[in-house]
Amino acid sequence: MPSASLSTPVQDVRASTNVPRWALLGTLFGLLSAAAIALYGPIGVSGTYPRFVGSILRRITPTYAVENPYLVKMGSLITTETMLVVGLLIGGLLAARIGRRRIHAPAIEPINARETTPRRRYVDAFIGGFLLLFGARLAGGCTSGHIISGMTQLSISAFIFAAGVFASGMLTSRALQGGK
């Protein structure tokens, strides 16, 4: 009789308990988020970007960086959140490599008339991402931090905000697809 492994694959646990995969993974994510908040505090990633800019400015124009209250408040580049961002980038790259064996642009869909080439799509995505980060920092934090950390802490405002984010995302998607 083969010996039982200490690590059971997710699908084996799911099959033996009849728990949907989304529920199992959601529970694991919730437990991990709660542990991260208990050990470190609320998490988010948008603060990493002004820290990155601050670290560059400290090397180029140290006087300006030291006199800028926002950059001083944001602190050093090397933080737990920075490592989270680096891990997200590495994880995304590894997932793309393992899953498809090569990285390529997603199929171009006729959602935006400007997106006629993969390069144009990447430029638009970069501009959109920059605007999203700018808005997140202007608001004092990012949506993922507010939703993930806030909901893990059972914050009512986080639940209302998450509902608004998902509702507006669904409405925007529907509008971009011509009401389909």
C-alpha positions as CSV (number, residue, x, y, z in Angstrom):
1,M,0.0,0.0,0.0
2,P,1.5,3.4,-1.0
3,S,2.2,5.8,1.8
4,A,0.1,9.0,2.0
5,S,1.8,12.2,0.9
6,L,2.0,15.1,3.3
7,S,1.0,17.5,0.6
8,T,-2.4,16.8,-1.0
9,P,-3.2,18.4,-4.3
10,V,-6.1,20.9,-4.3
11,Q,-8.2,18.8,-6.6
12,D,-7.9,15.7,-4.4
13,V,-9.1,17.7,-1.3
14,R,-11.9,19.1,-3.4
15,A,-13.0,15.7,-4.7
16,S,-13.1,14.2,-1.2
17,T,-15.0,17.1,0.4
18,N,-17.2,18.2,-2.5
19,V,-16.1,21.8,-1.9
20,P,-16.0,23.9,-5.1
21,R,-12.5,25.0,-6.1
22,W,-13.3,28.7,-5.8
23,A,-14.5,28.2,-2.2
24,L,-11.4,26.3,-1.2
25,L,-9.0,28.8,-2.8
26,G,-11.0,31.7,-1.5
27,T,-10.8,30.3,2.0
28,L,-7.1,29.8,1.7
29,F,-6.6,33.3,0.3
30,G,-8.7,34.7,3.2
31,L,-6.6,32.8,5.8
32,L,-3.4,34.0,4.2
33,S,-4.6,37.6,4.1
34,A,-5.7,37.5,7.7
35,A,-2.3,36.1,8.7
36,A,-0.5,38.8,6.7
37,I,-2.6,41.5,8.4
38,A,-2.0,40.0,11.8
39,L,1.7,39.7,11.3
40,Y,2.4,42.9,9.3
41,G,-0.7,45.1,9.0
42,P,-2.9,46.1,6.1
43,I,-1.3,45.4,2.7
44,G,-1.4,47.2,-0.6
45,V,0.8,47.8,-3.6
46,S,0.3,51.4,-4.9
47,G,2.7,52.9,-2.3
48,T,5.5,51.0,-3.9
49,Y,5.5,53.2,-7.0
50,P,6.1,56.6,-5.2
51,R,8.8,54.8,-3.1
52,F,10.4,53.7,-6.4
53,V,10.3,57.3,-7.8
54,G,11.6,58.6,-4.4
55,S,14.6,56.2,-4.5
56,I,15.5,57.4,-8.0
57,L,15.1,61.0,-7.0
58,R,17.3,60.5,-3.9
59,R,20.1,59.5,-6.3
60,I,19.5,62.2,-8.9
61,T,18.4,65.2,-6.7
62,P,18.9,64.3,-3.1
63,T,18.0,67.8,-1.8
64,Y,14.6,67.7,-3.5
65,A,13.8,64.2,-2.3
66,V,14.7,65.1,1.3
67,E,12.6,68.3,1.2
68,N,9.6,66.7,-0.4
69,P,7.2,65.8,2.5
70,Y,5.3,63.2,0.4
71,L,8.5,61.3,-0.5
72,V,9.7,61.5,3.1
73,K,6.3,60.1,4.3
74,M,6.4,57.2,1.8
75,G,9.9,56.2,3.1
76,S,12.4,53.7,1.8
77,L,11.9,51.5,-1.3
78,I,12.6,48.2,0.5
79,T,9.4,47.3,2.3
80,T,7.1,44.3,2.5
81,E,4.9,45.8,-0.1
82,T,7.8,46.2,-2.5
83,M,8.6,42.5,-2.1
84,L,4.9,41.8,-2.8
85,V,5.0,43.8,-6.1
86,V,8.3,42.0,-7.1
87,G,6.6,38.6,-6.2
88,L,3.6,39.5,-8.3
89,L,5.7,40.4,-11.3
90,I,7.8,37.2,-11.0
91,G,4.8,35.1,-10.4
92,G,3.0,36.5,-13.4
93,L,6.1,35.9,-15.6
94,L,6.5,32.3,-14.3
95,A,2.8,31.6,-14.8
96,A,3.0,32.8,-18.4
97,R,6.1,30.8,-19.0
98,I,4.9,27.6,-17.4
99,G,1.4,27.9,-18.9
100,R,2.1,28.9,-22.5
101,R,5.8,28.3,-22.8
102,R,6.1,31.7,-24.5
103,I,4.9,35.2,-23.7
104,H,2.8,36.9,-26.4
105,A,0.3,39.7,-26.7
106,P,-3.4,38.8,-26.0
107,A,-5.6,38.6,-29.0
108,I,-6.7,42.1,-30.2
109,E,-10.4,42.5,-29.9
110,P,-12.3,45.3,-31.6
111,I,-13.2,47.0,-28.2
112,N,-11.1,50.1,-28.9
113,A,-10.5,51.4,-32.4
114,R,-7.0,52.5,-31.4
115,E,-5.8,49.0,-30.5
116,T,-4.9,47.8,-34.0
117,T,-1.5,46.2,-33.0
118,P,-0.1,44.5,-30.0
119,R,2.3,47.4,-29.5
120,R,-0.6,49.9,-29.4
121,R,-2.4,47.7,-26.9
122,Y,0.6,47.6,-24.6
123,V,1.0,51.4,-24.9
124,D,-2.7,51.9,-24.0
125,A,-2.4,49.4,-21.1
126,F,0.6,51.3,-19.8
127,I,-1.1,54.6,-20.0
128,G,-4.2,53.2,-18.3
129,G,-2.1,51.6,-15.6
130,F,-0.3,54.9,-15.0
131,L,-3.6,56.8,-14.7
132,L,-4.9,54.1,-12.3
133,L,-1.9,54.4,-10.1
134,F,-2.0,58.1,-10.2
135,G,-5.6,58.1,-9.1
136,A,-4.9,55.5,-6.4
137,R,-2.1,57.6,-4.9
138,L,-4.3,60.8,-5.2
139,A,-6.9,58.9,-3.2
140,G,-4.4,57.7,-0.6
141,G,-4.4,54.0,-1.4
142,C,-5.2,51.4,-4.0
143,T,-8.4,49.5,-4.7
144,S,-6.8,46.1,-4.1
145,G,-5.4,47.2,-0.7
146,H,-8.8,48.6,0.3
147,I,-10.8,45.6,-0.9
148,I,-8.5,42.8,0.2
149,S,-7.2,44.3,3.5
150,G,-10.5,46.0,4.3
151,M,-12.7,43.0,3.6
152,T,-10.4,40.8,5.6
153,Q,-10.8,43.2,8.5
154,L,-14.6,43.1,7.9
155,S,-14.7,46.8,7.2
156,I,-18.2,47.9,6.0
157,S,-16.8,50.6,3.7
158,A,-14.6,47.9,2.0
159,F,-17.6,45.8,1.2
160,I,-19.5,48.8,-0.2
161,F,-16.5,49.8,-2.2
162,A,-15.9,46.3,-3.5
163,A,-19.6,46.1,-4.6
164,G,-19.2,49.5,-6.4
165,V,-15.9,48.4,-8.1
166,F,-17.4,45.2,-9.4
167,A,-20.7,46.8,-10.4
168,S,-19.0,49.6,-12.3
169,G,-16.6,47.1,-13.9
170,M,-19.5,45.0,-15.2
171,L,-21.4,48.0,-16.5
172,T,-18.2,49.3,-18.2
173,S,-17.6,46.0,-19.8
174,R,-21.2,45.8,-21.0
175,A,-21.0,49.3,-22.4
176,L,-17.7,48.6,-24.2
177,Q,-19.2,45.5,-25.8
178,G,-22.2,47.4,-27.1
179,G,-24.7,46.3,-24.5
180,K,-24.1,42.6,-25.0
